[in-house]
């Protein structure tokens, strides 16, 4: 009897250890995605500066130079070329030198760090030179093929404070004189660029309610429509768009905690956000599937 009981206890312990294998694998995959998202965000921010993406002369559709107040928008050539429309209230724009050139847009806005390799069949002995991991294929430009799981776009928030400075009246403000932009590189994993593939959820009008102050994000109630299918989880990213301190702004926030669904109110979700301060006046939440990281900084334009 003692042997049977001991065997039963050992079996439970072994099953517990076996259950840790998929958990550990999932954790490693998520850590790898987070690491690549950070690297992609930093590299993309350098691309934004080097390629002059904040030069209004390259924006398409164009914005008139004398527009007094430019609303936040997204530079998303992959989405524009795929005709995905707007990101909720955010207007998608492309760059003039990428219009109609999806291949060039992919070469810039796809992260080329996940190369495709063919692995040797026999991994038990040191491989010969001809058996070492080889790049699967090269494209027409002699560039190695990539998995293409990581892509990015940016949201751009022109500095609203510059419109109120002496010499910058609310009419006749010239974009060429703007110097500061808040730019967020939004990194996506396995983004579906088909017209029906991208899933963007926007709560009902007035569906964002702050519970207390909006310092550092804070606690928020999100109210959705009856037909919305919302998958919300910790670590996910959402965007808030609206009037913040009297200025039209958009900011990205990470979900720290997500409350359980209340059967009596299935369209209401309680979440805690981490990110910039929001003064809780008005806001619209935009939830985009596939966002795994956001890298934000303020860029000064030197014209």
C-alpha positions as CSV (number, residue, x, y, z in Angstrom):
1,X,0.0,0.0,0.0
2,X,2.8,2.4,0.9
3,X,4.5,1.7,-2.5
4,X,1.2,2.5,-4.4
5,X,0.7,5.7,-2.5
6,X,4.3,6.8,-3.1
7,X,4.0,5.9,-6.8
8,X,0.8,8.0,-7.0
9,X,2.5,11.0,-5.3
10,X,5.5,10.7,-7.6
11,X,3.2,10.5,-10.7
12,X,1.5,13.7,-9.6
13,X,4.9,15.4,-9.3
14,X,6.1,14.2,-12.7
15,X,2.8,15.4,-14.3
16,X,3.4,18.8,-12.7
17,X,6.9,19.0,-14.1
18,X,5.6,18.0,-17.5
19,X,3.0,20.7,-17.4
20,X,5.8,23.3,-17.0
21,X,7.3,22.4,-20.4
22,X,4.5,24.1,-22.5
23,X,4.4,27.0,-20.0
24,X,8.1,27.5,-20.3
25,X,8.0,27.3,-24.1
26,X,5.2,29.9,-24.2
27,X,7.2,32.2,-21.9
28,X,10.3,31.9,-24.1
29,X,8.2,32.7,-27.2
30,X,6.7,35.8,-25.6
31,X,10.1,37.0,-24.3
32,X,11.5,36.6,-27.8
33,X,8.6,38.6,-29.3
34,X,9.1,41.4,-26.7
35,X,12.8,41.5,-27.4
36,X,12.3,41.8,-31.1
37,X,9.6,44.4,-30.7
38,X,12.0,46.5,-28.7
39,X,14.7,46.2,-31.3
40,X,12.3,46.8,-34.1
41,X,10.9,50.0,-32.4
42,X,14.4,51.5,-31.9
43,X,15.5,50.7,-35.5
44,X,12.2,52.0,-36.9
45,X,12.6,55.3,-35.0
46,X,16.0,55.7,-36.6
47,X,14.3,55.1,-40.0
48,X,11.8,57.8,-39.2
49,X,14.6,60.3,-38.7
50,X,16.9,59.2,-41.5
51,X,14.2,58.9,-44.2
52,X,12.6,62.2,-43.3
53,X,9.2,60.7,-42.6
54,X,8.2,63.8,-40.6
55,X,8.7,66.1,-43.6
56,X,5.3,67.3,-44.5
57,X,6.3,67.4,-48.2
58,X,6.4,63.6,-48.2
59,X,3.0,63.0,-46.6
60,X,0.3,61.5,-48.8
61,X,-2.5,62.6,-48.9
62,X,-0.8,65.9,-48.5
63,X,-1.5,68.4,-45.8
64,X,-1.6,72.1,-46.7
65,X,1.4,74.0,-45.3
66,X,-0.9,76.7,-43.8
67,X,-3.1,74.2,-41.9
68,X,-3.3,75.8,-38.4
69,X,-3.9,72.6,-36.4
70,X,-3.0,69.2,-37.7
71,X,-4.8,66.4,-36.0
72,X,-2.9,63.3,-35.0
73,X,-2.5,60.7,-37.8
74,X,-0.8,57.5,-38.7
75,X,1.9,57.0,-41.4
76,X,1.1,53.4,-42.4
77,X,2.0,52.7,-46.1
78,X,1.2,49.0,-45.7
79,X,-2.3,49.8,-44.4
80,X,-2.9,52.5,-47.0
81,X,-1.8,50.2,-49.9
82,X,-4.1,47.5,-48.5
83,X,-7.0,49.9,-48.4
84,X,-7.8,49.2,-44.7
85,X,-9.3,52.7,-44.2
86,X,-8.9,54.6,-40.9
87,X,-7.7,53.4,-37.6
88,X,-10.9,54.4,-35.8
89,X,-10.7,58.2,-35.7
90,X,-7.0,58.2,-36.9
91,X,-6.4,59.0,-40.5
92,X,-3.9,56.7,-42.3
93,X,-1.4,58.3,-44.6
94,X,1.4,57.1,-46.8
95,X,4.6,58.6,-48.0
96,X,4.7,60.1,-51.5
97,X,7.6,57.9,-52.6
98,X,5.8,54.7,-51.5
99,X,2.4,55.4,-53.1
100,X,1.7,52.4,-55.4
101,X,4.9,50.7,-54.5
102,X,4.0,47.9,-52.1
103,X,7.3,46.1,-52.5
104,X,9.3,49.2,-51.4
105,X,6.8,49.8,-48.6
106,X,7.4,46.2,-47.3
107,X,11.2,46.6,-47.6
108,X,10.9,49.5,-45.1
109,X,8.0,48.7,-42.8
110,X,8.6,45.0,-42.4
111,X,11.2,44.0,-39.8
112,X,13.9,41.9,-41.6
113,X,15.3,40.2,-38.6
114,X,13.5,36.9,-38.9
115,X,15.4,35.2,-41.7
116,X,14.3,31.9,-43.1
117,X,16.8,29.1,-42.6
118,X,16.9,25.4,-43.6
119,X,18.3,23.3,-40.8
120,X,20.4,20.1,-41.3
121,X,18.5,16.9,-40.8
122,X,21.2,15.3,-38.6
123,X,21.7,17.4,-35.5
124,X,23.6,14.8,-33.5
125,X,27.0,15.4,-35.1
126,X,28.8,18.6,-36.1
127,X,27.6,19.5,-39.5
128,X,29.8,19.8,-42.5
129,X,30.1,23.1,-44.4
130,X,27.4,22.0,-46.8
131,X,25.1,20.9,-44.0
132,X,25.1,24.1,-41.9
133,X,22.0,26.2,-41.7
134,X,21.4,27.8,-45.0
135,X,19.2,30.8,-46.0
136,X,16.2,29.4,-47.8
137,X,16.0,31.7,-50.8
138,X,16.8,35.2,-52.1
139,X,14.4,37.6,-53.8
140,X,14.8,39.4,-57.1
141,X,17.0,42.1,-55.4
142,X,19.3,39.4,-53.9
143,X,18.0,40.0,-50.4
144,X,17.4,37.0,-48.1
145,X,13.8,35.8,-47.6
146,X,12.3,36.6,-44.2
147,X,9.4,35.3,-42.3
148,X,7.8,38.7,-42.3
149,X,6.0,38.3,-38.9
150,X,7.0,41.7,-37.6
151,X,5.8,45.0,-39.2
152,X,5.4,48.5,-37.9
153,X,3.7,51.9,-38.5
154,X,3.8,55.2,-36.7
155,X,1.3,57.5,-35.1
156,X,2.3,61.2,-35.3
157,X,1.1,63.9,-32.9
158,X,2.3,67.4,-33.9
159,X,3.1,69.6,-31.0
160,X,-0.1,71.6,-30.2
161,X,1.7,74.0,-27.9
162,X,3.5,75.6,-30.9
163,X,0.2,76.9,-32.2
164,X,-0.1,79.1,-29.1
165,X,3.4,80.6,-29.0
166,X,3.8,84.3,-29.9
167,X,4.1,84.5,-33.7
168,X,2.1,81.3,-34.2
169,X,-1.5,82.5,-34.4
170,X,-4.3,80.0,-34.8
171,X,-4.7,81.0,-38.5
172,X,-1.9,80.8,-41.0
173,X,0.4,78.5,-39.0
174,X,2.9,77.0,-41.3
175,X,3.9,73.3,-40.9
176,X,7.5,74.2,-42.0
177,X,7.8,76.1,-38.7
178,X,6.8,73.2,-36.5
179,X,9.7,71.7,-34.7
180,X,8.4,69.0,-32.3
181,X,6.4,65.8,-32.9
182,X,5.5,63.0,-30.6
183,X,6.0,59.8,-32.6
184,X,5.0,56.3,-31.5
185,X,6.4,53.3,-33.4
186,X,3.7,50.6,-33.2
187,X,5.1,47.1,-33.7
188,X,2.7,44.4,-34.9
189,X,3.2,40.6,-34.9
190,X,1.6,38.6,-37.8
191,X,-0.5,41.5,-38.8
192,X,-3.2,40.6,-41.3
193,X,-3.1,43.2,-44.1
194,X,-6.2,41.9,-45.9
195,X,-9.1,44.3,-46.0
196,X,-11.2,42.0,-43.9
197,X,-8.3,40.8,-41.8
198,X,-7.3,43.7,-39.6
199,X,-9.6,43.8,-36.5
200,X,-9.9,47.3,-35.0
201,X,-12.3,47.8,-32.1
202,X,-13.6,51.2,-31.1
203,X,-15.9,51.4,-28.0
204,X,-19.3,53.1,-28.3
205,X,-19.3,57.0,-28.2
206,X,-18.6,58.0,-24.6
207,X,-17.5,54.5,-23.9
208,X,-14.3,55.5,-22.1
209,X,-14.7,56.5,-18.4
210,X,-11.8,57.2,-16.1
211,X,-12.3,56.0,-12.5
212,X,-10.4,58.8,-10.7
213,X,-7.5,60.7,-12.2
214,X,-5.8,59.8,-15.4
215,X,-2.2,60.1,-14.0
216,X,0.0,57.5,-15.7
217,X,-3.1,56.0,-17.3
218,X,-5.1,54.9,-14.4
219,X,-8.3,52.7,-14.1
220,X,-10.7,52.9,-17.0
221,X,-14.1,51.5,-17.8
222,X,-14.6,50.6,-21.5
223,X,-18.2,50.1,-22.8
224,X,-18.5,48.3,-26.1
225,X,-21.4,47.6,-28.5
226,X,-23.5,44.5,-28.2
227,X,-22.0,42.9,-31.3
228,X,-18.3,43.6,-30.5
229,X,-16.0,40.6,-29.9
230,X,-13.3,42.0,-27.7
231,X,-10.2,39.9,-26.8
232,X,-8.5,41.9,-24.0
233,X,-5.6,40.6,-22.0
234,X,-2.7,41.8,-19.9
235,X,0.2,43.2,-21.8
236,X,-2.0,44.3,-24.7
237,X,-1.8,47.8,-26.1
238,X,-4.6,50.3,-26.8
239,X,-4.7,53.8,-28.1
240,X,-6.6,56.7,-26.6
241,X,-7.7,59.5,-28.9
242,X,-9.5,62.7,-28.0
243,X,-9.2,66.1,-26.3
244,X,-6.5,66.1,-23.7
245,X,-5.9,69.4,-21.8
246,X,-7.8,71.2,-24.6
247,X,-5.6,69.7,-27.4
248,X,-6.4,66.9,-29.8
249,X,-4.0,64.1,-28.9
250,X,-3.5,60.4,-29.1
251,X,-1.4,58.2,-26.8
252,X,-0.7,54.5,-26.4
253,X,-1.2,52.6,-23.2
254,X,-0.4,49.1,-22.0
255,X,-3.0,47.0,-20.2
256,X,-1.7,46.2,-16.8
257,X,-4.8,44.4,-15.5
258,X,-8.0,43.3,-17.2
259,X,-11.1,42.6,-15.1
260,X,-13.3,39.6,-15.6
261,X,-16.4,39.8,-17.7
262,X,-19.5,40.5,-15.7
263,X,-22.3,38.3,-17.0
264,X,-24.8,41.0,-16.0
265,X,-22.9,43.6,-18.0
266,X,-21.0,41.7,-20.8
267,X,-20.3,44.9,-22.8
268,X,-18.4,46.6,-19.9
269,X,-14.7,45.9,-19.2
270,X,-12.6,47.3,-16.3
271,X,-8.9,47.8,-17.1
272,X,-5.9,49.5,-15.7
273,X,-3.6,51.4,-18.1
274,X,0.0,52.4,-17.9
275,X,1.2,55.3,-20.0
276,X,1.2,59.1,-20.3
277,X,-1.1,61.3,-18.2
278,X,-4.6,61.9,-19.6
279,X,-6.8,64.6,-18.1
280,X,-9.9,62.4,-18.5
281,X,-12.0,65.0,-20.4
282,X,-12.9,63.0,-23.5
283,X,-11.3,60.0,-25.1
284,X,-12.0,57.3,-27.7
285,X,-10.2,53.9,-27.3
286,X,-8.8,52.1,-30.4
287,X,-7.9,48.4,-30.0
288,X,-5.9,46.9,-32.8
289,X,-5.2,43.2,-32.9
290,X,-1.5,42.1,-33.2
291,X,0.2,45.1,-31.5
292,X,2.9,43.7,-29.3
293,X,5.0,46.9,-28.5
294,X,5.0,50.6,-28.8
295,X,8.1,52.8,-28.7
296,X,7.4,56.5,-28.2
297,X,9.7,59.6,-28.2
298,X,9.6,63.3,-29.0
299,X,11.5,64.2,-32.2
300,X,12.8,67.7,-32.9
301,X,12.8,68.5,-36.6
302,X,15.8,70.4,-37.9
303,X,14.7,72.3,-41.1
